[in-house]
Amino acid sequence: MFKKLIYVFAGLFVVTSAFGEDKCVQFKSKPTINLSRPDWVKKVVQPLKMMDLYHGNVIATLTDKYDIVADIYELPNNDGFCVGIKEIDAVIGYSEFLVKIDMRHQVNSCSYNAVLEHEDEHISAYLSVIDDYQSKLKKSLYSASGSIMPIYTKDKSGIDAAVNKLNTLLQKHPEIVLVKQQISGAQEIRNAKIDEHKKKYQNLDKCND
């Protein structure tokens, strides 16, 4: 008996939810998309644990932030609310680069600067890929948001949850996920080419320190 009650309530929930979504379709609109890149900083450190003498390392921190401005429509007869996407403010890009250089290189020495110069090329590679993908990122945001319907909520207390759900649906949308995977792949290729086409730290041979 208990299990049957669960199934009945679940069925009622699905019907009610679908009914609410039908009410909200009419409020679907094309949102405004604002896409920007964060300002970035570079930090250089020398870990206490020794590294490969000729091999520095760059750790890139990606900012991937989406703020949604919602359109909230109150249905007549106290019949609930429809919450849709009015505007998306997206900030996507690298905000910090942490460069690690072996502690045996004295700061500002010839060898230290040679390693740092090479790692700066990798930083440029990260930034250039983000630049190259601005158009695809914006297109994916338009496409993803265009497929997300307004969400129905019975009362005001559910509005915040509806906005959070819209944000989750946006971030997990296949087109958003795909373009970020493409960015990751392009970065790996571009960074590999830097090491392939230019001998690593070739200037070290000229250093006497």
C-alpha positions in Angstrom: 0.0 0.0 0.0 2.8 2.4 0.9 4.6 1.9 -2.4 1.4 2.5 -4.4 0.9 5.8 -2.6 4.5 6.8 -3.6 3.7 6.0 -7.3 0.5 8.0 -7.2 2.1 11.1 -5.7 5.0 10.9 -8.2 2.5 10.7 -11.0 0.7 13.7 -9.7 3.9 15.7 -9.4 4.9 14.9 -13.0 1.5 16.1 -14.3 1.6 19.2 -12.2 5.1 20.1 -13.3 4.4 19.5 -17.0 1.2 21.6 -16.6 3.3 24.4 -15.1 5.9 24.2 -17.9 3.1 24.6 -20.5 2.0 27.8 -18.9 5.6 29.2 -19.1 6.4 28.5 -22.7 4.7 31.7 -23.8 7.3 33.7 -21.7 10.3 32.3 -23.5 12.5 35.1 -24.9 16.0 35.5 -26.4 18.3 36.6 -23.6 21.1 39.1 -23.8 24.6 37.6 -23.6 27.5 39.5 -22.1 30.8 37.6 -22.4 34.1 38.9 -20.9 37.5 37.6 -19.8 38.9 38.2 -16.3 42.0 40.2 -15.6 44.8 37.9 -14.9 47.9 37.9 -12.7 51.1 35.9 -12.8 52.9 34.6 -9.7 56.3 33.0 -9.8 57.5 30.7 -7.0 60.4 28.4 -6.3 59.2 25.3 -4.4 61.4 24.0 -1.6 61.3 20.6 -3.2 63.7 20.4 -6.2 62.2 20.2 -9.7 63.7 19.3 -13.0 66.5 21.9 -13.3 65.5 22.7 -16.9 61.8 22.3 -16.7 59.5 24.9 -15.2 55.8 24.5 -14.7 52.7 26.6 -15.2 49.5 26.0 -13.4 46.6 28.0 -14.9 43.4 28.9 -13.0 40.3 29.0 -15.2 37.5 31.3 -14.2 34.2 30.0 -15.4 31.4 32.1 -13.9 27.8 32.6 -15.0 25.4 35.2 -13.5 21.8 35.1 -14.6 19.4 38.0 -14.6 16.0 36.4 -14.4 12.7 37.5 -16.0 9.9 36.7 -13.4 6.3 36.6 -14.7 3.5 36.4 -12.2 0.6 34.3 -13.6 -3.0 35.5 -13.2 -5.3 34.3 -10.4 -2.3 33.6 -8.0 -1.4 30.7 -10.2 2.3 30.8 -9.6 5.4 32.3 -11.4 7.4 31.6 -14.5 11.1 32.2 -14.2 13.2 32.6 -17.4 16.6 33.8 -18.5 16.7 37.5 -19.3 20.4 38.2 -19.4 23.6 36.1 -18.9 26.8 37.7 -17.7 29.5 35.2 -18.3 33.2 35.5 -17.4 35.3 32.8 -18.9 39.1 32.8 -19.0 42.3 32.6 -17.0 42.6 34.7 -13.9 45.9 33.4 -12.5 49.1 31.7 -13.7 51.4 30.1 -11.1 54.9 29.6 -12.5 57.2 27.2 -10.7 60.9 27.4 -11.2 63.5 25.2 -9.6 65.0 26.8 -6.5 68.6 26.2 -7.8 68.1 29.1 -10.2 68.9 32.3 -8.5 66.2 34.9 -9.0 67.0 37.2 -12.0 69.9 35.1 -13.0 70.4 34.2 -16.7 69.1 30.7 -16.2 66.2 31.8 -14.1 65.1 34.3 -16.8 65.6 31.8 -19.6 63.2 29.3 -17.8 60.7 32.1 -17.1 60.8 33.3 -20.7 59.9 29.9 -21.9 57.0 29.5 -19.4 55.7 33.0 -20.5 55.3 31.5 -24.0 53.0 28.8 -22.5 51.0 31.5 -20.7 50.6 33.3 -24.0 49.4 30.1 -25.5 46.7 29.8 -22.9 45.5 33.3 -23.4 45.6 33.1 -27.2 43.3 30.1 -27.2 40.7 31.9 -25.1 40.9 34.8 -27.5 40.4 32.5 -30.5 37.4 30.9 -28.9 35.4 34.0 -28.0 33.1 33.7 -30.9 32.4 30.0 -30.3 31.9 30.6 -26.6 29.3 33.3 -27.2 27.6 31.2 -29.9 27.3 28.3 -27.5 25.8 30.5 -24.8 23.2 31.8 -27.2 22.4 28.3 -28.3 22.3 26.8 -24.8 20.1 29.6 -23.4 17.8 29.4 -26.3 17.0 25.8 -25.5 16.3 26.4 -21.8 12.6 27.0 -21.1 11.3 29.2 -18.3 10.7 27.3 -15.1 7.4 27.2 -13.3 7.2 27.7 -9.5 4.0 27.7 -7.5 5.0 30.5 -5.1 7.7 33.1 -4.5 9.7 30.9 -2.2 10.7 28.8 -5.2 12.0 31.6 -7.4 15.6 31.4 -6.1 15.7 27.7 -6.6 14.4 28.2 -10.2 17.2 30.7 -10.9 19.8 28.2 -9.6 18.3 25.5 -11.7 18.5 27.7 -14.8 22.2 28.3 -14.1 22.8 24.6 -13.6 21.1 23.8 -16.9 23.2 26.4 -18.6 26.5 25.2 -17.3 25.7 21.5 -18.0 24.3 22.1 -21.4 26.1 19.9 -24.0 27.2 22.8 -26.2 28.8 24.7 -23.3 30.5 21.5 -22.2 31.7 20.8 -25.7 33.3 24.2 -26.4 35.2 24.0 -23.1 36.5 20.6 -24.1 37.6 22.0 -27.4 39.4 24.8 -25.6 41.2 22.3 -23.4 42.2 20.3 -26.4 43.4 23.3 -28.4 45.5 24.4 -25.4 47.2 21.1 -25.1 48.1 21.1 -28.8 49.4 24.7 -28.8 51.5 24.1 -25.7 52.9 21.0 -27.2 53.9 22.8 -30.3 55.9 25.4 -28.3 58.1 22.6 -26.9 58.2 20.7 -30.2 59.2 23.5 -32.5 61.6 25.3 -30.1 64.3 23.5 -28.1 63.4 23.9 -24.4 65.3 26.6 -22.7 67.8 26.9 -25.6 69.2 30.1 -24.0 70.4 28.1 -21.0 73.4 27.0 -23.0 74.5 30.6 -23.1 74.2 31.1 -19.3 77.3 30.8 -17.1 75.5 31.0 -13.8 
